[in-house]
Structures are given as C-alpha cells and as structure tokens.
Amino acid sequence: ILIKRIRTFLVIIFLCCFGTIFSLNGLIAHASSVSCGKDIKWELNEGVLKITGSGAMTSAPDCSKEEMKEVKEIIFDDNITVIFTEAFVNYSNLQTVKLPAKLTKISKGAFGGCKKLTEVLLPSELTEIEKFAFNECEALTKITIPKGIIDKGNSSYAFQKSGLTEVFISEGVTKIPNEFFAGCAKLQTVHLPSTLTEIGKGAFG
C-alpha cells in the first residue's frame, strides 16, 4: 500500500511539473509573437488592439481567430509609417481605427473584409493606398482622400465594394487611380479638387 501511495504521489508531482513547463512554454511562445516589426509590438485588451512603436510593420499581429473576433477598435502609435499587407484582413467585428499621424502607406488588403468598419480618418502624410486596402468595408460610408496621395500603379480596387456614399478628394490630389472606387454601388456624392487633372480608367466603375 505504501509503495502504491508513493507511486501515486510521484505521478502527481510529475504531472504538475509537466503542466508547469507546458504553461511556461506557452507563455514564452506567446510573448515572442507580440512583435510585428523591428520596433513594433501589439497588445489586445478588452476589444482594443494597440499597435505601439515606430517605423514600418513587417508582419501582421499573430492573433488567433478568436482574438480577431474580439477586436472592435485598433489604435496605432503616431510614429508607425507603414501598415503591413493584409495586417487586419477579415477582422469581422472591427468598427473604428485610429491611424498614425506619420503613416505614409497602407499596404495591399490591410483592412479588406472588415465589414463593420465605420470610421477611418486618413492622415495628411499618407501617400499610398494599395489595392484592396478597404475592399468590402460595407459599413464605411464616408472617406476623405488626403492631398499627398500618389498613384504608383498599385492602388486599383482600394475601396472596391465598400459602403461609401460620399467621398472627399482633398486639394492637391492630381489623379484618382484606376478602379479606385470600383463597385461602390451606394456612392452618391464625390467632391473633386481643382488640382485634379486625371480620373483613372474605371475609377468609379
């Protein structure tokens, strides 16, 4: 009986130690996954995803599918300059985004499929919005395109099939890229600047 009790005790000790090691490994793995750039980290807390640091994002936040569903708001530090390709694609419950003041580029498909996204203020230093950046953002009804936007040939379908009803193109913009607002079936009003010299093929198709 004593031997059996000792064996049972040792098994319990082993399982406890194994579980602790497993938990620590999980924590270490999670801690290493919070980076999405050389000097950029992400943190999710009560539905708010914060992207902190400076420079360009070089990967997307390593959120699980369940974590993605939790996100309702994204807040960036002002010194972040580039949002990575498809960084927040299909965040199904995302509603608002506070973009960084020094942002220069929103990469391909960054917010594509965020169907509940209602509010985005594009910063004045932004120069490039790549294709499908806001594709199928059905709840997004208004947008102001900042003056520094340049067509580099990779902005097609940036707002494709979004819910836009009104678009403001800022003074300083000279060209609306090809297919930029293609498929925006609800679009009713577009405010064009005096600086505009070219409307790309199928821009409002």
Salt bridges, closest charged atoms under 4 A:
GLU66 OE2 - LYS69 NZ 3.99
ASP78 OD1 - LYS98 NZ 3.61
GLU128 OE1 - LYS152 NZ 3.56
GLU130 OE2 - LYS105 NZ 3.30
GLU136 OE1 - LYS115 NZ 3.36
GLU138 OE2 - LYS115 NZ 3.36
ASP151 OD2 - LYS175 NZ 2.90
GLU166 OE1 - LYS142 NZ 3.68
GLU166 OE2 - HIS191 NE2 2.81
GLU198 OE2 - LYS175 NZ 3.71
